[in-house]
Amino acid sequence: MSASSRAGLAWREFGVNLRAAPRRVYETMFRSGPPRSDRTRSTFVFGNVFLHLHPVRTHRWSLRWSTTMGLGIVCAASFLITLVTGVMLMFYYKPYPDVAYASIKDIHFVVPTGQFMRNIHRWAANIMVIAVFLHMARVFFTASYHQGREFNWLVGMGLFVVTLGLSFTGYLLPWDQLAYWAITIGANIAQSPREVTDAVGITRWFDIGGLQKQLLLGSDVVGEEALIRFYLLHVMLLPLVLVALMAVHFWRIRKDGGLLRPANADERLGPPPLNTYPVFSQAPQKTYSLAALVRGRTPAVGNGPENTLPSMPHLFYAEMAVLMITLVICLGLAIWIDAPLKELANPNVPENPAKAPWYFLGLQECVSFSAFMGGVGIPLIVLLGLGLIPYLDRERTGSGHWFGGPGGVRLVAWSAVYGFAAAIGVESFAIHFGWLREWFPNIPQLVITAINPGTILAALYAVFSLLVLRRYNSVRAGALGLFTCFLCGFIVLTTVGTYFRGPNWMFYWSPADWPVH
C-alpha cells in the first residue's frame, strides 16, 4: 500500500473516531449503559461513588412517608442550597469591618439577583436548623438509636451542634447592629464561667471564661479578629466538619441495615405487590451482602432482602421530590421575605433589645437570670443527657415505632401537658414576682447561679422523668417523658424570648407597648 493510501486510511479512521467521540465519552462515564432493569439499576447504584452511600435495595417500611417524613433529606437538601448560594455570595463579600457592611449593601442593591441569593441563603439556613431539630425528635420518638445505632446518634448530635455553629458564625458577617450585638451576647455567654470563678475568688488563677471569649473573638471585643475568625469558621472549617460527619452518618445508616423498623414490619406491610422484583431469581453473580454469610453485632446481619425494593428508582425519586419541595419553599420565602439588614454596627450605640438568633432565644431567656447556668450549665447538661440516652436505654420495646415504648402516645401527651405547664408556670412566676436578686439584693451570686428559673425547670422535669420511670418501670418511658418535657420547655422559652421581650429584656404583651423615646 502506498504512502498516500495509508494516509487516506488514517484520515478516515480519524474522522470515524471523531464522530464517535461523544458516544465513547458517554460509554466511559456510564460503563453499564442506561439502567433499564432492576438488576442494572442495582448495578448503577453499586458502581456509583456518590450513590454508593445508599443501599442497593430499600425496605418498603423505610419508603413510607410516615417513617421519616423526609426530614433527613430536608437537612441535606437545605445544606446543599446554603452551600451553593454561600459560594455565590463569597464572590462579592469582603470580610473586613470597614468594607463588610458595604459589600452586603452592594449584594443587596448592585449585584444582579444578589438580594435574592442572600434571601435564599438565609431561609435555607433557617430551614436546616428547624429540620435538624425535627429530625432529632423523629429519631428519638421512634427509638431509632436502638440496636447498634448508638454511635450514629452521637454523630447526629455532632451534626446538630455544627449546624448551630454554622448558623451562629454566619450571623456576624453582615456587620450590622443586629449582628454585632447578637455576637456580643454570645461572647458574654462564653465568658459566663467568670460568674462562678469570680464568686469563689479564683478568676485570677483560673479564668476559663476569659479564655473562651479570647478563643471566640481573638480579642476582648467584637472587632476585626472576630470577623475573620467567624468568616473562616463559617465558610471553611465548619462546612468541612459537617460534610465529614454527614458522610459518616449516611455510611453508618447503610452499614446498620438502613432505617430501624419494627420487628413485625413485614407482617404489618403484608405481602409485596405482584410486580415486585424477586431478589435471587436472575442467577445472581454475588450474594446480597456479606452480612448474609457472617454473624456478628452489626444490625444488618440476619436481615434478608425480602420485602425490599430497588433503591433506584423508588428511594431516589422520593429523595429528589423532597429536594425539590425544599428548594421551592426556600424560593417562595426568599421572594416574599427579605433577609434583615440594619444600620452599620456601632459599638457605642447598644441595640435594645439585643437578641440572639431565634434558636438561642430560649437560652437567652435563661441567661437573663444566670449567664453561666443559662448559657453553659444547662446546655451542657442537656447535651450530656442526650448523648447518654442510647447507652442508658437498653430496652428494645418500641424500636421503629412512633412514640414506641411503655406508655406510648398517652405518656407523650401527658408529658407535653406537664412540660408546657411547668415552663409557663415558672416563667409566669418569675416575670410577675421577680427572682431572688429583686427580693434579697445582697444574696450571694452562687445562690443565684444554683437557684434560678432554668435550674428549677430542669429539676421539675427531672423529677417528672423519675416518677415516670418508676411508674412504668422502664428507662425508655423515663427518657420519653424527659425529652418531651425539654422540647416543650424549649418552645415556651423561645416563644417568650422572641415575641414577649422588649427593651431591657422586660416583658411586653406586644411590641406596640414598648416605650417610645
C-alpha positions as CSV (number, residue, x, y, z in Angstrom):
1,M,0.0,0.0,0.0
2,S,1.4,3.3,-1.0
3,A,2.1,6.1,1.5
4,S,-0.8,8.2,0.2
5,S,-3.3,5.3,0.6
6,R,-2.1,4.8,4.2
7,A,-2.5,8.5,4.9
8,G,-6.1,8.3,3.5
9,L,-7.0,5.4,5.7
10,A,-5.6,7.2,8.7
11,W,-7.7,10.3,7.9
12,R,-10.9,8.2,7.5
13,E,-10.2,6.4,10.8
14,F,-9.6,9.8,12.5
15,G,-12.9,11.0,11.1
16,V,-14.8,7.9,12.3
17,N,-13.2,8.3,15.8
18,L,-14.1,12.0,15.9
19,R,-17.7,11.3,15.2
20,A,-17.8,8.5,17.7
21,A,-16.1,10.6,20.4
22,P,-19.3,11.8,22.2
23,R,-20.7,8.3,22.4
24,R,-17.4,6.9,23.7
25,V,-17.3,9.7,26.3
26,Y,-20.8,8.6,27.5
27,E,-19.8,4.9,27.5
28,T,-16.7,5.5,29.5
29,M,-18.7,7.6,32.1
30,F,-21.5,5.0,32.4
31,R,-19.9,1.6,31.7
32,S,-23.0,-0.5,32.2
33,G,-25.3,1.7,29.9
34,P,-28.7,3.1,30.9
35,P,-30.3,1.2,33.8
36,R,-33.3,-0.4,32.2
37,S,-34.0,-3.4,34.5
38,D,-33.9,-3.8,38.3
39,R,-30.6,-5.6,38.1
40,T,-28.9,-2.9,36.0
41,R,-30.4,-0.3,38.3
42,S,-28.9,-2.1,41.3
43,T,-25.5,-2.2,39.5
44,F,-25.9,1.5,38.7
45,V,-26.2,2.3,42.5
46,F,-23.5,-0.2,43.5
47,G,-20.9,1.2,41.0
48,N,-21.6,4.9,41.5
49,V,-19.3,6.7,44.0
50,F,-22.0,9.1,45.1
51,L,-24.9,6.8,45.2
52,H,-22.8,4.1,46.9
53,L,-23.8,5.7,50.2
54,H,-27.2,4.2,49.6
55,P,-28.1,0.5,49.8
56,V,-28.9,-1.2,46.5
57,R,-32.3,-2.2,47.9
58,T,-34.5,-0.4,50.4
59,H,-37.1,-1.9,52.7
60,R,-40.7,-1.0,51.9
61,W,-41.1,0.2,55.5
62,S,-38.4,2.9,55.0
63,L,-40.1,4.1,51.9
64,R,-43.3,5.0,53.8
65,W,-43.7,8.8,54.2
66,S,-44.7,8.4,57.8
67,T,-41.5,6.6,58.7
68,T,-39.2,9.7,58.4
69,M,-41.2,12.4,56.7
70,G,-38.1,13.1,54.7
71,L,-36.6,15.2,57.4
72,G,-33.1,13.8,57.0
73,I,-33.2,14.7,53.3
74,V,-34.6,18.1,54.1
75,C,-31.5,18.7,56.3
76,A,-29.1,17.6,53.5
77,A,-31.0,19.5,50.8
78,S,-31.1,22.7,52.7
79,F,-27.3,22.3,53.4
80,L,-26.7,21.9,49.7
81,I,-28.7,25.1,48.9
82,T,-26.8,27.1,51.6
83,L,-23.6,25.8,50.2
84,V,-24.3,26.8,46.6
85,T,-25.7,30.2,47.5
86,G,-23.0,30.8,50.0
87,V,-20.3,30.2,47.4
88,M,-22.0,32.7,45.1
89,L,-22.1,35.3,47.9
90,M,-18.4,34.8,48.5
91,F,-17.6,36.3,45.1
92,Y,-18.8,39.7,46.5
93,Y,-18.4,39.6,50.3
94,K,-15.3,41.2,51.9
95,P,-14.6,40.0,55.5
96,Y,-13.2,43.2,56.9
97,P,-15.1,45.6,59.3
98,D,-14.6,48.7,57.2
99,V,-16.0,47.1,54.0
100,A,-18.1,44.2,55.1
101,Y,-21.3,46.2,55.6
102,A,-20.7,48.0,52.3
103,S,-20.2,44.7,50.4
104,I,-23.5,43.4,51.9
105,K,-25.2,46.5,50.7
106,D,-23.7,46.0,47.2
107,I,-25.1,42.5,47.2
108,H,-28.5,43.9,48.1
109,F,-28.6,46.9,45.7
110,V,-26.0,46.5,43.0
111,V,-25.3,42.8,42.3
112,P,-27.9,41.3,39.9
113,T,-30.1,38.9,41.9
114,G,-27.7,39.4,44.9
115,Q,-30.5,40.1,47.3
116,F,-32.4,37.1,46.1
117,M,-29.4,34.8,46.6
118,R,-28.9,36.2,50.1
119,N,-32.6,35.6,50.9
120,I,-32.4,32.0,49.7
121,H,-29.2,31.5,51.7
122,R,-30.8,32.8,54.9
123,W,-34.0,30.9,54.6
124,A,-32.3,27.6,53.7
125,A,-30.1,28.0,56.8
126,N,-33.2,28.5,59.0
127,I,-34.9,25.6,57.4
128,M,-31.8,23.5,58.0
129,V,-31.9,24.4,61.7
130,I,-35.6,23.6,62.0
131,A,-35.2,20.3,60.1
132,V,-32.3,19.2,62.3
133,F,-34.4,19.8,65.4
134,L,-37.3,17.9,64.0
135,H,-35.1,15.1,62.6
136,M,-33.5,14.6,66.1
137,A,-37.0,14.5,67.6
138,R,-38.1,11.9,65.0
139,V,-35.2,9.7,65.7
140,F,-35.8,9.9,69.4
141,F,-39.6,9.3,69.3
142,T,-39.1,6.3,67.1
143,A,-36.3,4.9,69.3
144,S,-34.1,4.7,66.2
145,Y,-31.0,4.8,68.4
146,H,-31.5,1.2,69.4
147,Q,-29.8,-2.0,68.0
148,G,-26.3,-0.8,67.2
149,R,-27.2,2.7,66.2
150,E,-25.9,4.3,69.4
151,F,-22.8,5.7,67.8
152,N,-24.7,7.2,64.9
153,W,-26.9,9.0,67.4
154,L,-23.7,10.7,68.7
155,V,-22.7,11.5,65.2
156,G,-26.1,13.1,64.7
157,M,-25.7,15.2,67.8
158,G,-22.3,16.4,66.4
159,L,-24.2,17.4,63.2
160,F,-26.7,19.2,65.4
161,V,-24.0,21.2,67.2
162,V,-22.1,22.0,64.0
163,T,-25.3,23.2,62.3
164,L,-26.0,25.6,65.1
165,G,-22.3,26.7,65.0
166,L,-22.6,27.3,61.2
167,S,-25.7,29.4,61.6
168,F,-24.3,31.4,64.5
169,T,-21.0,32.2,62.8
170,G,-22.9,33.5,59.8
171,Y,-24.8,35.8,61.9
172,L,-21.9,38.3,62.3
173,L,-20.9,38.6,58.7
174,P,-23.3,41.4,57.7
175,W,-21.6,43.6,60.3
176,D,-24.8,45.5,61.2
177,Q,-26.3,46.4,64.5
178,L,-28.3,43.2,64.8
179,A,-25.2,41.0,64.1
180,Y,-22.8,43.0,66.3
181,W,-24.8,42.9,69.4
182,A,-26.0,39.4,69.0
183,I,-22.4,38.2,68.8
184,T,-21.6,40.4,71.8
185,I,-24.3,38.5,73.7
186,G,-22.7,35.2,72.6
187,A,-19.2,36.4,73.7
188,N,-20.6,37.3,77.1
189,I,-22.1,33.8,77.4
190,A,-18.8,32.3,76.5
191,Q,-17.3,34.4,79.3
192,S,-20.0,33.5,81.8
193,P,-17.9,30.9,83.8
194,R,-16.4,34.0,85.4
195,E,-19.8,34.3,87.2
196,V,-18.6,31.2,89.2
197,T,-14.9,31.8,89.3
198,D,-15.4,35.4,90.5
199,A,-17.8,34.2,93.2
200,V,-15.3,31.8,94.6
201,G,-12.3,34.2,94.0
202,I,-10.2,32.1,91.7
203,T,-10.5,34.1,88.4
204,R,-7.0,35.4,88.9
205,W,-5.6,31.9,88.6
206,F,-8.2,30.1,86.6
207,D,-10.1,32.2,84.1
208,I,-11.8,29.7,81.8
209,G,-14.5,32.2,80.9
210,G,-11.9,34.8,79.7
211,L,-10.1,32.1,77.7
212,Q,-13.3,31.0,76.0
213,K,-14.0,34.6,75.0
214,Q,-10.5,35.1,73.7
215,L,-10.7,31.9,71.6
216,L,-14.0,33.0,70.2
217,L,-13.2,36.6,69.4
218,G,-9.4,36.7,69.3
219,S,-9.7,39.9,71.4
220,D,-11.7,41.3,74.3
221,V,-14.2,43.0,72.0
222,V,-16.1,42.1,68.8
223,G,-13.8,43.5,66.1
224,E,-11.7,42.7,63.1
225,E,-10.2,39.5,64.6
226,A,-13.7,38.2,65.5
227,L,-15.0,38.8,62.0
228,I,-12.0,37.0,60.3
229,R,-12.5,34.0,62.7
230,F,-16.2,33.8,62.2
231,Y,-15.8,34.1,58.4
232,L,-13.2,31.3,58.4
233,L,-15.3,29.1,60.6
234,H,-18.4,29.8,58.5
235,V,-17.1,29.2,55.0
236,M,-14.4,26.6,55.6
237,L,-13.8,24.8,58.8
238,L,-17.4,24.1,59.9
239,P,-18.6,23.1,56.4
240,L,-15.7,20.6,56.2
241,V,-16.6,19.1,59.6
242,L,-20.3,19.0,58.6
243,V,-19.5,17.2,55.3
244,A,-17.3,14.7,57.1
245,L,-19.9,13.9,59.8
246,M,-22.7,13.6,57.2
247,A,-20.6,11.1,55.2
248,V,-20.1,9.0,58.4
249,H,-23.8,9.4,59.3
250,F,-25.0,8.2,55.9
251,W,-22.5,5.4,55.8
252,R,-23.4,4.1,59.2
253,I,-27.1,4.1,58.3
254,R,-26.3,1.9,55.4
255,K,-24.0,-0.4,57.4
256,D,-26.6,-0.7,60.1
257,G,-29.1,-2.1,57.6
258,G,-31.0,1.0,56.8
259,L,-33.6,2.7,58.9
260,L,-34.7,0.9,62.0
261,R,-38.1,-0.7,61.6
262,P,-40.4,-2.6,63.9
263,A,-39.7,-6.3,64.4
264,N,-43.1,-7.1,62.8
265,A,-42.7,-4.6,59.9
266,D,-43.0,-7.4,57.2
267,E,-46.2,-8.6,58.9
268,R,-47.7,-5.1,59.1
269,L,-46.8,-4.4,55.5
270,G,-48.3,-7.5,54.1
271,P,-47.1,-9.3,51.0
272,P,-45.2,-7.2,48.4
273,P,-47.0,-6.2,45.2
274,L,-47.2,-8.8,42.5
275,N,-44.8,-6.9,40.3
276,T,-42.1,-6.7,42.9
277,Y,-38.7,-7.8,41.6
278,P,-37.7,-11.2,43.1
279,V,-34.3,-10.8,44.5
280,F,-32.5,-14.1,43.7
281,S,-34.3,-15.1,40.5
282,Q,-31.8,-13.9,37.8
283,A,-28.8,-16.0,38.5
284,P,-27.0,-13.5,40.7
285,Q,-23.3,-13.3,40.5
286,K,-22.9,-12.1,44.0
287,T,-24.6,-12.7,47.4
288,Y,-26.8,-10.0,48.5
289,S,-24.3,-9.0,51.1
290,L,-21.5,-10.4,53.2
291,A,-23.9,-9.8,56.1
292,A,-25.9,-12.8,54.8
293,L,-22.9,-15.1,55.4
294,V,-21.5,-14.0,58.7
295,R,-22.7,-13.4,62.2
296,G,-21.8,-10.5,64.4
297,R,-23.0,-7.4,66.2
298,T,-23.9,-5.5,63.0
299,P,-27.7,-5.0,62.8
300,A,-27.6,-5.9,59.1
301,V,-26.6,-9.4,60.0
302,G,-29.5,-11.8,59.8
303,N,-31.6,-9.4,57.7
304,G,-32.6,-10.7,54.3
305,P,-33.6,-8.8,51.2
306,E,-37.2,-9.8,51.4
307,N,-39.8,-7.1,51.2
308,T,-37.3,-4.7,49.7
309,L,-37.4,-2.7,46.5
310,P,-34.6,-1.3,44.3
311,S,-33.3,2.0,45.6
312,M,-33.3,3.1,42.0
313,P,-35.9,4.5,41.3
314,H,-38.0,4.1,44.4
315,L,-35.8,5.8,47.0
316,F,-34.1,8.2,44.7
317,Y,-37.3,9.6,43.2
318,A,-38.6,10.2,46.8
319,E,-35.3,11.9,47.7
320,M,-35.5,14.1,44.6
321,A,-39.1,15.0,45.4
322,V,-38.1,16.2,48.9
323,L,-35.1,18.1,47.5
324,M,-37.4,19.9,45.0
325,I,-40.0,20.7,47.7
326,T,-37.3,22.1,50.0
327,L,-36.0,24.3,47.1
328,V,-39.5,25.5,46.2
329,I,-40.1,26.5,49.9
330,C,-36.8,28.4,50.0
331,L,-37.5,30.2,46.8
332,G,-41.0,31.1,48.0
333,L,-39.8,32.5,51.3
334,A,-36.9,34.4,49.5
335,I,-39.4,36.1,47.2
336,W,-41.7,37.3,50.0
337,I,-39.5,38.0,52.9
338,D,-36.1,39.7,52.7
339,A,-33.1,38.9,54.9
340,P,-32.8,41.7,57.5
341,L,-30.1,44.3,57.3
342,K,-30.0,47.1,59.9
343,E,-27.7,50.0,60.4
344,L,-23.9,49.7,60.3
345,A,-22.5,48.2,63.5
346,N,-21.8,50.8,66.1
347,P,-20.1,49.7,69.4
348,N,-21.2,53.0,71.0
349,V,-24.9,52.5,70.5
350,P,-26.2,49.3,72.0
351,E,-29.1,47.6,70.4
352,N,-32.0,47.5,72.8
353,P,-33.3,44.8,72.9
354,A,-30.3,42.9,71.6
355,K,-31.4,39.4,70.7
356,A,-29.5,36.3,69.7
357,P,-30.6,34.2,66.7
358,W,-34.1,32.7,67.4
359,Y,-32.9,29.2,68.2
360,F,-30.8,30.7,71.1
361,L,-33.5,32.9,72.5
362,G,-34.6,30.2,74.9
363,L,-31.1,30.2,76.3
364,Q,-31.1,34.0,76.3
365,E,-34.2,33.8,78.4
366,C,-32.4,31.7,81.0
367,V,-29.2,33.8,80.7
368,S,-31.2,36.8,81.8
369,F,-31.4,35.2,85.3
370,S,-27.9,33.5,85.3
371,A,-25.4,33.8,82.5
372,F,-23.5,30.7,83.5
373,M,-26.4,28.3,84.0
374,G,-28.4,29.6,81.1
375,G,-25.5,29.8,78.6
376,V,-23.2,27.0,79.7
377,G,-24.5,24.8,82.6
378,I,-28.0,23.8,81.3
379,P,-26.8,23.3,77.6
380,L,-24.0,21.1,78.8
381,I,-26.4,19.0,81.0
382,V,-28.9,18.7,78.1
383,L,-26.1,17.6,75.6
384,L,-24.7,15.1,78.1
385,G,-28.1,13.7,78.8
386,L,-28.9,13.4,75.1
387,G,-25.6,11.6,74.4
388,L,-26.2,9.1,77.2
389,I,-29.8,8.3,76.3
390,P,-29.0,5.3,73.9
391,Y,-26.5,3.9,76.4
392,L,-28.9,4.1,79.3
393,D,-31.9,3.0,77.4
394,R,-31.1,-0.6,76.5
395,E,-34.6,-1.8,76.1
396,R,-35.9,-3.0,72.7
397,T,-39.6,-2.4,73.0
398,G,-41.0,0.2,70.7
399,S,-38.0,0.3,68.3
400,G,-39.0,1.8,65.0
401,H,-42.5,2.8,66.2
402,W,-43.6,6.4,66.6
403,F,-43.8,7.0,70.4
404,G,-42.9,3.4,70.9
405,G,-42.2,2.0,74.4
406,P,-44.2,1.7,77.6
407,G,-46.8,4.4,77.9
408,G,-46.7,5.3,74.2
409,V,-48.7,8.2,72.8
410,R,-50.6,8.6,76.1
411,L,-47.3,9.2,78.0
412,V,-46.0,11.6,75.5
413,A,-49.3,13.6,75.6
414,W,-49.2,13.9,79.4
415,S,-45.5,14.7,79.3
416,A,-46.3,17.5,76.9
417,V,-49.1,18.9,79.1
418,Y,-46.7,18.8,82.1
419,G,-43.8,20.2,80.1
420,F,-45.8,23.2,78.9
421,A,-47.5,23.8,82.2
422,A,-44.2,23.7,84.2
423,A,-42.5,26.1,81.8
424,I,-45.3,28.5,81.6
425,G,-45.8,28.4,85.4
426,V,-42.1,29.0,86.2
427,E,-41.9,31.8,83.6
428,S,-45.1,33.5,84.8
429,F,-43.9,33.4,88.4
430,A,-40.5,34.9,87.6
431,I,-42.0,37.6,85.3
432,H,-44.7,38.6,87.8
433,F,-42.9,38.3,91.1
434,G,-39.2,38.7,90.0
435,W,-36.5,36.4,91.3
436,L,-34.0,36.2,94.2
437,R,-32.0,39.2,93.3
438,E,-35.0,41.5,93.5
439,W,-36.1,40.1,96.9
440,F,-32.6,39.9,98.5
441,P,-30.2,42.4,96.9
442,N,-27.2,41.1,98.9
443,I,-27.7,37.4,98.2
444,P,-24.5,35.6,97.2
445,Q,-24.0,35.1,93.4
446,L,-23.5,31.3,93.9
447,V,-27.1,31.0,95.2
448,I,-28.4,32.9,92.1
449,T,-26.3,30.6,89.9
450,A,-27.7,27.5,91.6
451,I,-31.3,28.5,92.0
452,N,-32.9,30.3,89.0
453,P,-35.8,29.6,86.8
454,G,-33.7,27.5,84.4
455,T,-32.4,25.1,87.1
456,I,-35.9,25.0,88.8
457,L,-37.4,24.0,85.5
458,A,-34.7,21.4,84.8
459,A,-35.3,20.0,88.3
460,L,-39.1,19.8,87.8
461,Y,-38.5,17.9,84.5
462,A,-36.0,15.5,86.1
463,V,-38.4,14.7,89.0
464,F,-41.2,14.0,86.5
465,S,-38.9,11.7,84.5
466,L,-38.0,9.8,87.6
467,L,-41.7,9.4,88.5
468,V,-42.5,8.1,85.0
469,L,-39.5,5.7,85.2
470,R,-40.9,4.3,88.4
471,R,-44.5,4.3,87.2
472,Y,-43.7,2.2,84.1
473,N,-40.5,0.5,85.4
474,S,-38.9,1.5,82.1
475,V,-35.9,3.6,81.3
476,R,-37.4,4.2,77.8
477,A,-40.5,5.7,79.4
478,G,-38.5,7.9,81.6
479,A,-36.5,9.1,78.6
480,L,-39.7,9.8,76.7
481,G,-41.0,11.9,79.5
482,L,-37.8,13.9,79.9
483,F,-37.2,14.5,76.2
484,T,-40.8,15.6,75.7
485,C,-40.7,18.0,78.6
486,F,-37.4,19.6,77.5
487,L,-38.9,20.0,74.0
488,C,-41.9,21.8,75.5
489,G,-39.7,24.0,77.7
490,F,-37.6,25.0,74.7
491,I,-40.7,26.0,72.8
492,V,-42.1,28.1,75.6
493,L,-38.8,29.9,76.4
494,T,-38.1,30.5,72.7
495,T,-41.6,32.0,72.2
496,V,-41.2,34.3,75.3
497,G,-37.7,35.4,74.1
498,T,-38.9,36.0,70.6
499,Y,-42.2,37.8,71.0
500,F,-42.6,39.0,74.6
501,R,-39.3,40.5,75.5
502,G,-38.6,44.2,74.7
503,P,-36.2,46.9,75.8
504,N,-34.0,46.0,78.8
505,W,-35.4,42.4,78.4
506,M,-38.7,43.5,80.0
507,F,-41.9,41.5,79.4
508,Y,-44.4,43.1,77.0
509,W,-47.6,41.6,75.6
510,S,-46.9,43.4,72.3
511,P,-44.1,45.4,70.6
512,A,-46.7,48.2,70.5
513,D,-46.3,48.6,74.2
514,W,-42.6,49.3,74.0
515,P,-41.6,52.7,75.5
516,V,-41.0,55.4,72.9
517,H,-38.1,57.8,73.2
